[in-house]
C-alpha cells in the first residue's frame, strides 16, 4: 500500500473515524491480490462520523474546498468522493452495493498493514458486495475467491 494511502488511513484512525477498506485492497487481505488504481474507503454515513472524516481529510491535506463538499455531504447516502488520480486515487464512499455499514462494521476484519491496525470488510460481506455489484471484474473476483456469482 502506498504512502499516500497510509497517510489518509492514519488520519482516519487518529480522528477515530469509522471506516472500512473495501474493493481490491480488501480482496488482497482475503488472499486474492489484484492490480488496482485506487483505494476504496467506505465511511459510515452519520453526522458524528462525517465530522471525524472531515477532520481526517483536512489533516491529510485533501483539497476539501475544491471538491465542493462539506462535512454534511459525508453523512449522506450514495456519495462518492474521489481524491487524486490513479494509481494513487482515493475513493471515499458512503454506501456500497448490497450492504449496510452497521452490519459490515460488526463483522469487519482488522489486519495490520505498515504497523497500522486497519479495518477491512469481512470476506462474507465482500462476497455479498461483489454479487450485488455484478460488474465483470467483480464476477471475476468472486471466481478468484472460489465463489459462484449467485
N, CA, C and O atoms as a GROMACS GRO file, in nm:
protein
  600
    1UNK      N    1   0.086  -0.117   0.000
    1UNK     CA    2   0.000   0.000   0.000
    1UNK      C    3   0.091   0.123   0.000
    1UNK      O    4   0.188   0.130   0.076
    2UNK      N    5   0.060   0.220  -0.086
    2UNK     CA    6   0.150   0.335  -0.097
    2UNK      C    7   0.135   0.433   0.020
    2UNK      O    8   0.037   0.428   0.095
    3UNK      N    9   0.232   0.520   0.034
    3UNK     CA   10   0.237   0.612   0.149
    3UNK      C   11   0.119   0.709   0.153
    3UNK      O   12   0.071   0.742   0.262
    4UNK      N   13   0.071   0.754   0.037
    4UNK     CA   14  -0.046   0.843   0.037
    4UNK      C   15  -0.166   0.773   0.100
    4UNK      O   16  -0.236   0.830   0.184
    5UNK      N   17  -0.189   0.649   0.061
    5UNK     CA   18  -0.300   0.572   0.118
    5UNK      C   19  -0.280   0.556   0.269
    5UNK      O   20  -0.374   0.577   0.347
    6UNK      N   21  -0.160   0.520   0.309
    6UNK     CA   22  -0.132   0.500   0.451
    6UNK      C   23  -0.149   0.630   0.531
    6UNK      O   24  -0.198   0.627   0.644
    7UNK      N   25  -0.109   0.743   0.471
    7UNK     CA   26  -0.126   0.872   0.540
    7UNK      C   27  -0.273   0.903   0.564
    7UNK      O   28  -0.311   0.948   0.672
    8UNK      N   29  -0.358   0.879   0.463
    8UNK     CA   30  -0.501   0.903   0.482
    8UNK      C   31  -0.557   0.808   0.588
    8UNK      O   32  -0.631   0.851   0.677
    9UNK      N   33  -0.523   0.682   0.579
    9UNK     CA   34  -0.575   0.584   0.675
    9UNK      C   35  -0.529   0.617   0.817
    9UNK      O   36  -0.606   0.602   0.912
   10UNK      N   37  -0.406   0.662   0.830
   10UNK     CA   38  -0.354   0.705   0.961
   10UNK      C   39  -0.437   0.823   1.013
   10UNK      O   40  -0.471   0.828   1.131
   11UNK      N   41  -0.469   0.918   0.926
   11UNK     CA   42  -0.551   1.033   0.965
   11UNK      C   43  -0.691   0.990   1.009
   11UNK      O   44  -0.744   1.042   1.106
   12UNK      N   45  -0.750   0.895   0.936
   12UNK     CA   46  -0.882   0.844   0.974
   12UNK      C   47  -0.878   0.775   1.110
   12UNK      O   48  -0.967   0.794   1.193
   13UNK      N   49  -0.774   0.697   1.134
   13UNK     CA   50  -0.759   0.630   1.263
   13UNK      C   51  -0.741   0.731   1.376
   13UNK      O   52  -0.802   0.719   1.482
   14UNK      N   53  -0.657   0.831   1.352
   14UNK     CA   54  -0.631   0.934   1.453
   14UNK      C   55  -0.758   1.010   1.488
   14UNK      O   56  -0.779   1.049   1.603
   15UNK      N   57  -0.844   1.032   1.388
   15UNK     CA   58  -0.970   1.106   1.408
   15UNK      C   59  -1.079   1.017   1.467
   15UNK      O   60  -1.190   1.063   1.492
   16UNK      N   61  -1.048   0.889   1.489
   16UNK     CA   62  -1.148   0.792   1.538
   16UNK      C   63  -1.268   0.780   1.445
   16UNK      O   64  -1.380   0.758   1.490
   17UNK      N   65  -1.243   0.793   1.316
   17UNK     CA   66  -1.349   0.777   1.216
   17UNK      C   67  -1.381   0.629   1.201
   17UNK      O   68  -1.294   0.543   1.216
   18UNK      N   69  -1.507   0.601   1.171
   18UNK     CA   70  -1.548   0.463   1.142
   18UNK      C   71  -1.546   0.446   0.990
   18UNK      O   72  -1.619   0.513   0.918
   19UNK      N   73  -1.461   0.354   0.944
   19UNK     CA   74  -1.445   0.329   0.802
   19UNK      C   75  -1.404   0.184   0.780
   19UNK      O   76  -1.354   0.118   0.871
   20UNK      N   77  -1.427   0.138   0.659
   20UNK     CA   78  -1.386   0.004   0.619
   20UNK      C   79  -1.317   0.012   0.484
   20UNK      O   80  -1.361   0.085   0.395
   21UNK      N   81  -1.210  -0.061   0.470
   21UNK     CA   82  -1.143  -0.071   0.341
   21UNK      C   83  -1.216  -0.178   0.262
   21UNK      O   84  -1.234  -0.290   0.308
   22UNK      N   85  -1.256  -0.141   0.141
   22UNK     CA   86  -1.330  -0.231   0.053
   22UNK      C   87  -1.256  -0.240  -0.081
   22UNK      O   88  -1.147  -0.186  -0.094
   23UNK      N   89  -1.314  -0.306  -0.178
   23UNK     CA   90  -1.254  -0.311  -0.311
   23UNK      C   91  -1.133  -0.403  -0.317
   23UNK      O   92  -1.122  -0.500  -0.242
   24UNK      N   93  -1.040  -0.370  -0.408
   24UNK     CA   94  -0.926  -0.457  -0.436
   24UNK      C   95  -0.833  -0.475  -0.316
   24UNK      O   96  -0.774  -0.581  -0.299
   25UNK      N   97  -0.819  -0.373  -0.233
   25UNK     CA   98  -0.733  -0.387  -0.115
   25UNK      C   99  -0.794  -0.485  -0.015
   25UNK      O  100  -0.721  -0.559   0.052
   26UNK      N  101  -0.925  -0.487  -0.004
   26UNK     CA  102  -0.992  -0.586   0.081
   26UNK      C  103  -0.978  -0.725   0.019
   26UNK      O  104  -0.956  -0.823   0.090
   27UNK      N  105  -0.991  -0.732  -0.111
   27UNK     CA  106  -0.973  -0.858  -0.181
   27UNK      C  107  -0.835  -0.917  -0.150
   27UNK      O  108  -0.822  -1.037  -0.124
   28UNK      N  109  -0.733  -0.832  -0.152
   28UNK     CA  110  -0.596  -0.877  -0.125
   28UNK      C  111  -0.581  -0.930   0.017
   28UNK      O  112  -0.514  -1.031   0.038
   29UNK      N  113  -0.643  -0.864   0.114
   29UNK     CA  114  -0.630  -0.909   0.253
   29UNK      C  115  -0.700  -1.044   0.273
   29UNK      O  116  -0.672  -1.116   0.368
   30UNK      N  117  -0.792  -1.076   0.182
   30UNK     CA  118  -0.861  -1.206   0.187
   30UNK      C  119  -0.795  -1.308   0.094
   30UNK      O  120  -0.855  -1.410   0.060
   31UNK      N  121  -0.672  -1.278   0.052
   31UNK     CA  122  -0.592  -1.377  -0.020
   31UNK      C  123  -0.597  -1.374  -0.170
   31UNK      O  124  -0.546  -1.464  -0.235
   32UNK      N  125  -0.659  -1.271  -0.228
   32UNK     CA  126  -0.670  -1.262  -0.374
   32UNK      C  127  -0.621  -1.125  -0.421
   32UNK      O  128  -0.702  -1.037  -0.449
   33UNK      N  129  -0.490  -1.108  -0.429
   33UNK     CA  130  -0.439  -0.978  -0.475
   33UNK      C  131  -0.466  -0.956  -0.623
   33UNK      O  132  -0.455  -1.048  -0.704
   34UNK      N  133  -0.499  -0.833  -0.658
   34UNK     CA  134  -0.510  -0.795  -0.799
   34UNK      C  135  -0.475  -0.648  -0.811
   34UNK      O  136  -0.485  -0.571  -0.715
   35UNK      N  137  -0.434  -0.609  -0.931
   35UNK     CA  138  -0.394  -0.471  -0.956
   35UNK      C  139  -0.514  -0.378  -0.941
   35UNK      O  140  -0.628  -0.414  -0.971
   36UNK      N  141  -0.486  -0.258  -0.893
   36UNK     CA  142  -0.590  -0.156  -0.879
   36UNK      C  143  -0.528  -0.018  -0.890
   36UNK      O  144  -0.408  -0.001  -0.864
   37UNK      N  145  -0.608   0.078  -0.927
   37UNK     CA  146  -0.559   0.215  -0.939
   37UNK      C  147  -0.608   0.304  -0.829
   37UNK      O  148  -0.590   0.426  -0.835
   38UNK      N  149  -0.670   0.245  -0.725
   38UNK     CA  150  -0.724   0.330  -0.620
   38UNK      C  151  -0.734   0.256  -0.488
   38UNK      O  152  -0.709   0.136  -0.479
   39UNK      N  153  -0.773   0.331  -0.387
   39UNK     CA  154  -0.806   0.276  -0.256
   39UNK      C  155  -0.950   0.312  -0.230
   39UNK      O  156  -0.986   0.430  -0.230
   40UNK      N  157  -1.034   0.212  -0.207
   40UNK     CA  158  -1.176   0.235  -0.178
   40UNK      C  159  -1.198   0.231  -0.028
   40UNK      O  160  -1.169   0.131   0.038
   41UNK      N  161  -1.249   0.341   0.027
   41UNK     CA  162  -1.273   0.353   0.171
   41UNK      C  163  -1.420   0.386   0.192
   41UNK      O  164  -1.469   0.490   0.149
   42UNK      N  165  -1.489   0.296   0.261
   42UNK     CA  166  -1.631   0.314   0.292
   42UNK      C  167  -1.640   0.376   0.430
   42UNK      O  168  -1.596   0.318   0.528
   43UNK      N  169  -1.699   0.496   0.436
   43UNK     CA  170  -1.712   0.566   0.564
   43UNK      C  171  -1.856   0.558   0.611
   43UNK      O  172  -1.950   0.565   0.532
   44UNK      N  173  -1.872   0.544   0.742
   44UNK     CA  174  -2.007   0.541   0.799
   44UNK      C  175  -2.075   0.676   0.774
   44UNK      O  176  -2.021   0.780   0.812
   45UNK      N  177  -2.193   0.673   0.710
   45UNK     CA  178  -2.262   0.799   0.679
   45UNK      C  179  -2.349   0.850   0.794
   45UNK      O  180  -2.472   0.847   0.786
   46UNK      N  181  -2.284   0.896   0.899
   46UNK     CA  182  -2.357   0.955   1.012
   46UNK      C  183  -2.300   1.094   1.038
   46UNK      O  184  -2.186   1.123   1.000
   47UNK      N  185  -2.378   1.178   1.100
   47UNK     CA  186  -2.334   1.316   1.125
   47UNK      C  187  -2.206   1.318   1.210
   47UNK      O  188  -2.112   1.390   1.178
   48UNK      N  189  -2.205   1.239   1.316
   48UNK     CA  190  -2.087   1.235   1.404
   48UNK      C  191  -1.964   1.186   1.329
   48UNK      O  192  -1.856   1.245   1.341
   49UNK      N  193  -1.978   1.079   1.253
   49UNK     CA  194  -1.864   1.025   1.180
   49UNK      C  195  -1.821   1.118   1.068
   49UNK      O  196  -1.702   1.129   1.039
   50UNK      N  197  -1.916   1.186   1.004
   50UNK     CA  198  -1.882   1.280   0.897
   50UNK      C  199  -1.787   1.387   0.948
   50UNK      O  200  -1.694   1.426   0.878
   51UNK      N  201  -1.810   1.436   1.069
   51UNK     CA  202  -1.720   1.536   1.128
   51UNK      C  203  -1.581   1.479   1.148
   51UNK      O  204  -1.481   1.548   1.127
   52UNK      N  205  -1.574   1.354   1.189
   52UNK     CA  206  -1.444   1.289   1.209
   52UNK      C  207  -1.371   1.269   1.076
   52UNK      O  208  -1.251   1.293   1.065
   53UNK      N  209  -1.446   1.225   0.975
   53UNK     CA  210  -1.385   1.204   0.843
   53UNK      C  211  -1.338   1.338   0.787
   53UNK      O  212  -1.230   1.346   0.729
   54UNK      N  213  -1.419   1.441   0.804
   54UNK     CA  214  -1.382   1.575   0.756
   54UNK      C  215  -1.251   1.620   0.822
   54UNK      O  216  -1.161   1.672   0.756
   55UNK      N  217  -1.240   1.600   0.953
   55UNK     CA  218  -1.118   1.636   1.025
   55UNK      C  219  -0.998   1.557   0.971
   55UNK      O  220  -0.889   1.612   0.956
   56UNK      N  221  -1.020   1.430   0.942
   56UNK     CA  222  -0.912   1.346   0.888
   56UNK      C  223  -0.871   1.393   0.749
   56UNK      O  224  -0.752   1.399   0.718
   57UNK      N  225  -0.968   1.427   0.665
   57UNK     CA  226  -0.937   1.476   0.530
   57UNK      C  227  -0.858   1.606   0.537
   57UNK      O  228  -0.762   1.626   0.462
   58UNK      N  229  -0.897   1.693   0.628
   58UNK     CA  230  -0.828   1.821   0.644
   58UNK      C  231  -0.684   1.797   0.693
   58UNK      O  232  -0.590   1.857   0.641
   59UNK      N  233  -0.668   1.710   0.792
   59UNK     CA  234  -0.534   1.678   0.843
   59UNK      C  235  -0.447   1.613   0.736
   59UNK      O  236  -0.327   1.637   0.730
   60UNK      N  237  -0.508   1.532   0.652
   60UNK     CA  238  -0.438   1.464   0.543
   60UNK      C  239  -0.393   1.563   0.436
   60UNK      O  240  -0.296   1.538   0.364
   61UNK      N  241  -0.464   1.675   0.425
   61UNK     CA  242  -0.432   1.774   0.322
   61UNK      C  243  -0.514   1.759   0.196
   61UNK      O  244  -0.475   1.810   0.091
   62UNK      N  245  -0.626   1.690   0.206
   62UNK     CA  246  -0.714   1.675   0.089
   62UNK      C  247  -0.769   1.811   0.048
   62UNK      O  248  -0.793   1.896   0.134
   63UNK      N  249  -0.788   1.833  -0.080
   63UNK     CA  250  -0.838   1.963  -0.128
   63UNK      C  251  -0.989   1.976  -0.107
   63UNK      O  252  -1.066   1.985  -0.203
   64UNK      N  253  -1.031   1.978   0.020
   64UNK     CA  254  -1.174   1.974   0.051
   64UNK      C  255  -1.251   2.092  -0.007
   64UNK      O  256  -1.366   2.076  -0.046
   65UNK      N  257  -1.190   2.210  -0.014
   65UNK     CA  258  -1.264   2.325  -0.068
   65UNK      C  259  -1.286   2.311  -0.218
   65UNK      O  260  -1.392   2.348  -0.268
   66UNK      N  261  -1.189   2.258  -0.289
   66UNK     CA  262  -1.206   2.243  -0.434
   66UNK      C  263  -1.293   2.122  -0.470
   66UNK      O  264  -1.336   2.110  -0.585
   67UNK      N  265  -1.318   2.033  -0.375
   67UNK     CA  266  -1.404   1.918  -0.401
   67UNK      C  267  -1.552   1.954  -0.394
   67UNK      O  268  -1.638   1.873  -0.427
   68UNK      N  269  -1.582   2.076  -0.350
   68UNK     CA  270  -1.720   2.125  -0.341
   68UNK      C  271  -1.805   2.035  -0.252
   68UNK      O  272  -1.916   1.996  -0.288
   69UNK      N  273  -1.751   2.002  -0.136
   69UNK     CA  274  -1.823   1.922  -0.037
   69UNK      C  275  -1.813   1.989   0.099
   69UNK      O  276  -1.728   2.076   0.122
   70UNK      N  277  -1.900   1.948   0.188
   70UNK     CA  278  -1.891   1.989   0.328
   70UNK      C  279  -1.892   1.863   0.413
   70UNK      O  280  -1.908   1.752   0.361
   71UNK      N  281  -1.874   1.880   0.543
   71UNK     CA  282  -1.879   1.761   0.627
   71UNK      C  283  -2.017   1.697   0.622
   71UNK      O  284  -2.030   1.576   0.640
   72UNK      N  285  -2.122   1.777   0.599
   72UNK     CA  286  -2.259   1.722   0.590
   72UNK      C  287  -2.273   1.628   0.471
   72UNK      O  288  -2.352   1.533   0.476
   73UNK      N  289  -2.198   1.653   0.365
   73UNK     CA  290  -2.202   1.565   0.247
   73UNK      C  291  -2.166   1.422   0.285
   73UNK      O  292  -2.222   1.326   0.231
   74UNK      N  293  -2.074   1.408   0.378
   74UNK     CA  294  -2.026   1.276   0.418
   74UNK      C  295  -2.125   1.200   0.505
   74UNK      O  296  -2.104   1.082   0.534
   75UNK      N  297  -2.233   1.266   0.545
   75UNK     CA  298  -2.337   1.199   0.624
   75UNK      C  299  -2.451   1.149   0.536
   75UNK      O  300  -2.543   1.084   0.584
   76UNK      N  301  -2.444   1.179   0.406
   76UNK     CA  302  -2.549   1.138   0.312
   76UNK      C  303  -2.516   1.001   0.252
   76UNK      O  304  -2.399   0.962   0.244
   77UNK      N  305  -2.620   0.929   0.211
   77UNK     CA  306  -2.602   0.801   0.142
   77UNK      C  307  -2.563   0.825  -0.004
   77UNK      O  308  -2.591   0.931  -0.061
   78UNK      N  309  -2.499   0.727  -0.064
   78UNK     CA  310  -2.469   0.724  -0.208
   78UNK      C  311  -2.379   0.838  -0.254
   78UNK      O  312  -2.397   0.890  -0.364
   79UNK      N  313  -2.283   0.876  -0.173
   79UNK     CA  314  -2.186   0.979  -0.210
   79UNK      C  315  -2.054   0.911  -0.242
   79UNK      O  316  -2.010   0.821  -0.171
   80UNK      N  317  -1.990   0.955  -0.351
   80UNK     CA  318  -1.857   0.909  -0.387
   80UNK      C  319  -1.770   1.033  -0.404
   80UNK      O  320  -1.802   1.122  -0.482
   81UNK      N  321  -1.661   1.038  -0.330
   81UNK     CA  322  -1.567   1.150  -0.339
   81UNK      C  323  -1.434   1.093  -0.384
   81UNK      O  324  -1.379   1.003  -0.321
   82UNK      N  325  -1.382   1.146  -0.494
   82UNK     CA  326  -1.255   1.098  -0.547
   82UNK      C  327  -1.147   1.203  -0.524
   82UNK      O  328  -1.165   1.321  -0.555
   83UNK      N  329  -1.036   1.157  -0.470
   83UNK     CA  330  -0.922   1.243  -0.442
   83UNK      C  331  -0.802   1.187  -0.517
   83UNK      O  332  -0.767   1.070  -0.499
   84UNK      N  333  -0.740   1.269  -0.600
   84UNK     CA  334  -0.622   1.226  -0.674
   84UNK      C  335  -0.656   1.153  -0.802
   84UNK      O  336  -0.771   1.150  -0.846
   85UNK      N  337  -0.552   1.094  -0.861
   85UNK     CA  338  -0.566   1.022  -0.987
   85UNK      C  339  -0.498   0.886  -0.974
   85UNK      O  340  -0.406   0.870  -0.894
   86UNK      N  341  -0.544   0.787  -1.054
   86UNK     CA  342  -0.480   0.656  -1.050
   86UNK      C  343  -0.331   0.671  -1.084
   86UNK      O  344  -0.296   0.755  -1.167
   87UNK      N  345  -0.246   0.595  -1.025
   87UNK     CA  346  -0.270   0.480  -0.938
   87UNK      C  347  -0.278   0.516  -0.790
   87UNK      O  348  -0.273   0.427  -0.704
   88UNK      N  349  -0.290   0.643  -0.759
   88UNK     CA  350  -0.295   0.686  -0.618
   88UNK      C  351  -0.427   0.754  -0.584
   88UNK      O  352  -0.433   0.837  -0.492
   89UNK      N  353  -0.532   0.720  -0.656
   89UNK     CA  354  -0.662   0.781  -0.629
   89UNK      C  355  -0.725   0.718  -0.505
   89UNK      O  356  -0.713   0.597  -0.482
   90UNK      N  357  -0.791   0.801  -0.427
   90UNK     CA  358  -0.866   0.755  -0.310
   90UNK      C  359  -1.013   0.781  -0.336
   90UNK      O  360  -1.052   0.894  -0.366
   91UNK      N  361  -1.094   0.678  -0.325
   91UNK     CA  362  -1.239   0.691  -0.339
   91UNK      C  363  -1.301   0.675  -0.201
   91UNK      O  364  -1.289   0.570  -0.138
   92UNK      N  365  -1.368   0.780  -0.153
   92UNK     CA  366  -1.444   0.772  -0.029
   92UNK      C  367  -1.588   0.746  -0.065
   92UNK      O  368  -1.647   0.820  -0.145
   93UNK      N  369  -1.646   0.644  -0.008
   93UNK     CA  370  -1.782   0.602  -0.038
   93UNK      C  371  -1.866   0.607   0.088
   93UNK      O  372  -1.818   0.571   0.196
   94UNK      N  373  -1.991   0.652   0.077
   94UNK     CA  374  -2.079   0.649   0.194
   94UNK      C  375  -2.178   0.533   0.186
   94UNK      O  376  -2.259   0.515   0.277
   95UNK      N  377  -2.171   0.456   0.080
   95UNK     CA  378  -2.251   0.333   0.070
   95UNK      C  379  -2.184   0.241  -0.031
   95UNK      O  380  -2.111   0.286  -0.119
   96UNK      N  381  -2.210   0.112  -0.016
   96UNK     CA  382  -2.166   0.014  -0.114
   96UNK      C  383  -2.283  -0.080  -0.142
   96UNK      O  384  -2.369  -0.101  -0.057
   97UNK      N  385  -2.284  -0.136  -0.260
   97UNK     CA  386  -2.394  -0.220  -0.304
   97UNK      C  387  -2.411  -0.344  -0.216
   97UNK      O  388  -2.315  -0.412  -0.182
   98UNK      N  389  -2.537  -0.370  -0.179
   98UNK     CA  390  -2.572  -0.492  -0.111
   98UNK      C  391  -2.545  -0.499   0.038
   98UNK      O  392  -2.568  -0.603   0.100
   99UNK      N  393  -2.496  -0.390   0.099
   99UNK     CA  394  -2.457  -0.394   0.240
   99UNK      C  395  -2.502  -0.270   0.315
   99UNK      O  396  -2.524  -0.164   0.255
  100UNK      N  397  -2.516  -0.284   0.447
  100UNK     CA  398  -2.534  -0.166   0.531
  100UNK      C  399  -2.411  -0.157   0.622
  100UNK      O  400  -2.353  -0.258   0.661
  101UNK      N  401  -2.375  -0.034   0.655
  101UNK     CA  402  -2.248  -0.013   0.726
  101UNK      C  403  -2.245  -0.082   0.862
  101UNK      O  404  -2.146  -0.146   0.896
  102UNK      N  405  -2.352  -0.070   0.940
  102UNK     CA  406  -2.351  -0.124   1.076
  102UNK      C  407  -2.322  -0.274   1.078
  102UNK      O  408  -2.242  -0.321   1.158
  103UNK      N  409  -2.386  -0.348   0.989
  103UNK     CA  410  -2.363  -0.492   0.982
  103UNK      C  411  -2.220  -0.523   0.937
  103UNK      O  412  -2.154  -0.609   0.994
  104UNK      N  413  -2.175  -0.452   0.835
  104UNK     CA  414  -2.039  -0.474   0.785
  104UNK      C  415  -1.935  -0.438   0.892
  104UNK      O  416  -1.833  -0.506   0.904
  105UNK      N  417  -1.961  -0.333   0.968
  105UNK     CA  418  -1.869  -0.293   1.075
  105UNK      C  419  -1.859  -0.403   1.181
  105UNK      O  420  -1.750  -0.434   1.230
  106UNK      N  421  -1.973  -0.461   1.217
  106UNK     CA  422  -1.975  -0.564   1.320
  106UNK      C  423  -1.899  -0.690   1.280
  106UNK      O  424  -1.853  -0.765   1.367
  107UNK      N  425  -1.884  -0.713   1.150
  107UNK     CA  426  -1.816  -0.834   1.103
  107UNK      C  427  -1.679  -0.804   1.041
  107UNK      O  428  -1.621  -0.891   0.976
  108UNK      N  429  -1.629  -0.684   1.061
  108UNK     CA  430  -1.503  -0.642   0.998
  108UNK      C  431  -1.385  -0.730   1.039
  108UNK      O  432  -1.387  -0.797   1.143
  109UNK      N  433  -1.285  -0.728   0.955
  109UNK     CA  434  -1.158  -0.795   0.982
  109UNK      C  435  -1.054  -0.686   1.005
  109UNK      O  436  -1.036  -0.598   0.920
  110UNK      N  437  -0.986  -0.690   1.118
  110UNK     CA  438  -0.879  -0.594   1.144
  110UNK      C  439  -0.747  -0.662   1.110
  110UNK      O  440  -0.716  -0.769   1.162
  111UNK      N  441  -0.671  -0.597   1.023
  111UNK     CA  442  -0.544  -0.653   0.979
  111UNK      C  443  -0.436  -0.544   0.991
  111UNK      O  444  -0.463  -0.426   0.969
  112UNK      N  445  -0.316  -0.586   1.025
  112UNK     CA  446  -0.206  -0.490   1.040
  112UNK      C  447  -0.135  -0.472   0.908
  112UNK      O  448  -0.088  -0.568   0.846
  113UNK      N  449  -0.126  -0.346   0.866
  113UNK     CA  450  -0.055  -0.308   0.744
  113UNK      C  451   0.035  -0.190   0.781
  113UNK      O  452  -0.014  -0.089   0.831
  114UNK      N  453   0.164  -0.204   0.757
  114UNK     CA  454   0.259  -0.097   0.788
  114UNK      C  455   0.241  -0.045   0.931
  114UNK      O  456   0.242   0.075   0.955
  115UNK      N  457   0.225  -0.135   1.023
  115UNK     CA  458   0.209  -0.108   1.166
  115UNK      C  459   0.080  -0.033   1.201
  115UNK      O  460   0.069   0.024   1.310
  116UNK      N  461  -0.017  -0.034   1.110
  116UNK     CA  462  -0.149   0.025   1.137
  116UNK      C  463  -0.251  -0.088   1.146
  116UNK      O  464  -0.252  -0.177   1.062
  117UNK      N  465  -0.336  -0.085   1.247
  117UNK     CA  466  -0.446  -0.181   1.258
  117UNK      C  467  -0.563  -0.126   1.178
  117UNK      O  468  -0.631  -0.034   1.221
  118UNK      N  469  -0.585  -0.185   1.061
  118UNK     CA  470  -0.682  -0.131   0.966
  118UNK      C  471  -0.806  -0.219   0.956
  118UNK      O  472  -0.796  -0.342   0.955
  119UNK      N  473  -0.924  -0.157   0.949
  119UNK     CA  474  -1.049  -0.232   0.937
  119UNK      C  475  -1.084  -0.261   0.790
  119UNK      O  476  -1.099  -0.169   0.710
  120UNK      N  477  -1.095  -0.387   0.758
  120UNK     CA  478  -1.133  -0.431   0.624
  120UNK      C  479  -1.271  -0.494   0.629
  120UNK      O  480  -1.312  -0.548   0.732
  121UNK      N  481  -1.341  -0.488   0.520
  121UNK     CA  482  -1.469  -0.557   0.507
  121UNK      C  483  -1.444  -0.707   0.521
  121UNK      O  484  -1.342  -0.757   0.474
  122UNK      N  485  -1.534  -0.779   0.585
  122UNK     CA  486  -1.516  -0.924   0.603
  122UNK      C  487  -1.528  -0.996   0.469
  122UNK      O  488  -1.579  -0.941   0.371
  123UNK      N  489  -1.482  -1.119   0.467
  123UNK     CA  490  -1.490  -1.199   0.344
  123UNK      C  491  -1.635  -1.216   0.301
  123UNK      O  492  -1.667  -1.200   0.183
  124UNK      N  493  -1.724  -1.250   0.395
  124UNK     CA  494  -1.864  -1.270   0.360
  124UNK      C  495  -1.928  -1.142   0.307
  124UNK      O  496  -2.005  -1.145   0.211
  125UNK      N  497  -1.896  -1.030   0.370
  125UNK     CA  498  -1.951  -0.902   0.323
  125UNK      C  499  -1.893  -0.865   0.187
  125UNK      O  500  -1.964  -0.811   0.102
  126UNK      N  501  -1.766  -0.894   0.166
  126UNK     CA  502  -1.703  -0.868   0.036
  126UNK      C  503  -1.772  -0.949  -0.073
  126UNK      O  504  -1.800  -0.897  -0.181
  127UNK      N  505  -1.800  -1.075  -0.045
  127UNK     CA  506  -1.869  -1.161  -0.142
  127UNK      C  507  -2.009  -1.106  -0.171
  127UNK      O  508  -2.050  -1.101  -0.287
  128UNK      N  509  -2.081  -1.067  -0.067
  128UNK     CA  510  -2.216  -1.010  -0.087
  128UNK      C  511  -2.210  -0.883  -0.171
  128UNK      O  512  -2.294  -0.862  -0.258
  129UNK      N  513  -2.110  -0.800  -0.146
  129UNK     CA  514  -2.093  -0.677  -0.223
  129UNK      C  515  -2.061  -0.707  -0.368
  129UNK      O  516  -2.119  -0.647  -0.458
  130UNK      N  517  -1.970  -0.799  -0.392
  130UNK     CA  518  -1.932  -0.835  -0.530
  130UNK      C  519  -2.052  -0.891  -0.605
  130UNK      O  520  -2.073  -0.860  -0.722
  131UNK      N  521  -2.132  -0.973  -0.538
  131UNK     CA  522  -2.252  -1.028  -0.603
  131UNK      C  523  -2.352  -0.918  -0.635
  131UNK      O  524  -2.412  -0.918  -0.742
  132UNK      N  525  -2.372  -0.825  -0.543
  132UNK     CA  526  -2.469  -0.717  -0.563
  132UNK      C  527  -2.425  -0.622  -0.673
  132UNK      O  528  -2.508  -0.570  -0.747
  133UNK      N  529  -2.295  -0.598  -0.683
  133UNK     CA  530  -2.245  -0.505  -0.784
  133UNK      C  531  -2.255  -0.567  -0.923
  133UNK      O  532  -2.306  -0.504  -1.015
  134UNK      N  533  -2.208  -0.690  -0.937
  134UNK     CA  534  -2.226  -0.765  -1.060
  134UNK      C  535  -2.147  -0.721  -1.181
  134UNK      O  536  -2.174  -0.768  -1.292
  135UNK      N  537  -2.050  -0.630  -1.164
  135UNK     CA  538  -1.967  -0.591  -1.279
  135UNK      C  539  -1.878  -0.709  -1.318
  135UNK      O  540  -1.855  -0.799  -1.237
  136UNK      N  541  -1.828  -0.709  -1.440
  136UNK     CA  542  -1.745  -0.820  -1.487
  136UNK      C  543  -1.626  -0.843  -1.395
  136UNK      O  544  -1.594  -0.957  -1.362
  137UNK      N  545  -1.558  -0.735  -1.354
  137UNK     CA  546  -1.442  -0.755  -1.267
  137UNK      C  547  -1.482  -0.809  -1.130
  137UNK      O  548  -1.405  -0.881  -1.066
  138UNK      N  549  -1.602  -0.775  -1.084
  138UNK     CA  550  -1.650  -0.828  -0.957
  138UNK      C  551  -1.683  -0.976  -0.968
  138UNK      O  552  -1.658  -1.053  -0.876
  139UNK      N  553  -1.739  -1.016  -1.081
  139UNK     CA  554  -1.767  -1.158  -1.105
  139UNK      C  555  -1.636  -1.237  -1.112
  139UNK      O  556  -1.628  -1.349  -1.061
  140UNK      N  557  -1.533  -1.178  -1.175
  140UNK     CA  558  -1.402  -1.242  -1.179
  140UNK      C  559  -1.342  -1.252  -1.038
  140UNK      O  560  -1.278  -1.352  -1.004
  141UNK      N  561  -1.364  -1.149  -0.958
  141UNK     CA  562  -1.316  -1.153  -0.819
  141UNK      C  563  -1.383  -1.266  -0.742
  141UNK      O  564  -1.318  -1.335  -0.663
  142UNK      N  565  -1.513  -1.285  -0.764
  142UNK     CA  566  -1.585  -1.394  -0.697
  142UNK      C  567  -1.525  -1.529  -0.735
  142UNK      O  568  -1.504  -1.615  -0.649
  143UNK      N  569  -1.497  -1.547  -0.863
  143UNK     CA  570  -1.434  -1.672  -0.908
  143UNK      C  571  -1.300  -1.692  -0.839
  143UNK      O  572  -1.268  -1.802  -0.794
  144UNK      N  573  -1.220  -1.584  -0.831
  144UNK     CA  574  -1.088  -1.593  -0.768
  144UNK      C  575  -1.101  -1.628  -0.619
  144UNK      O  576  -1.012  -1.691  -0.562
  145UNK      N  577  -1.210  -1.587  -0.557
  145UNK     CA  578  -1.237  -1.621  -0.417
  145UNK      C  579  -1.294  -1.762  -0.401
  145UNK      O  580  -1.314  -1.809  -0.290
  146UNK      N  581  -1.320  -1.829  -0.516
  146UNK     CA  582  -1.377  -1.963  -0.511
  146UNK      C  583  -1.526  -1.964  -0.488
  146UNK      O  584  -1.582  -2.061  -0.438
  147UNK      N  585  -1.592  -1.854  -0.524
  147UNK     CA  586  -1.736  -1.838  -0.502
  147UNK      C  587  -1.810  -1.829  -0.635
  147UNK      O  588  -1.754  -1.783  -0.735
  148UNK      N  589  -1.935  -1.872  -0.636
  148UNK     CA  590  -2.018  -1.857  -0.755
  148UNK      C  591  -2.075  -1.715  -0.757
  148UNK      O  592  -2.088  -1.652  -0.653
  149UNK      N  593  -2.110  -1.666  -0.876
  149UNK     CA  594  -2.164  -1.531  -0.885
  149UNK      C  595  -2.305  -1.517  -0.827
  149UNK      O  596  -2.354  -1.405  -0.811
  150UNK      N  597  -2.371  -1.627  -0.796
  150UNK     CA  598  -2.509  -1.619  -0.746
  150UNK      C  599  -2.522  -1.673  -0.606
  150UNK      O  600  -2.631  -1.673  -0.550
   0.00000   0.00000   0.00000
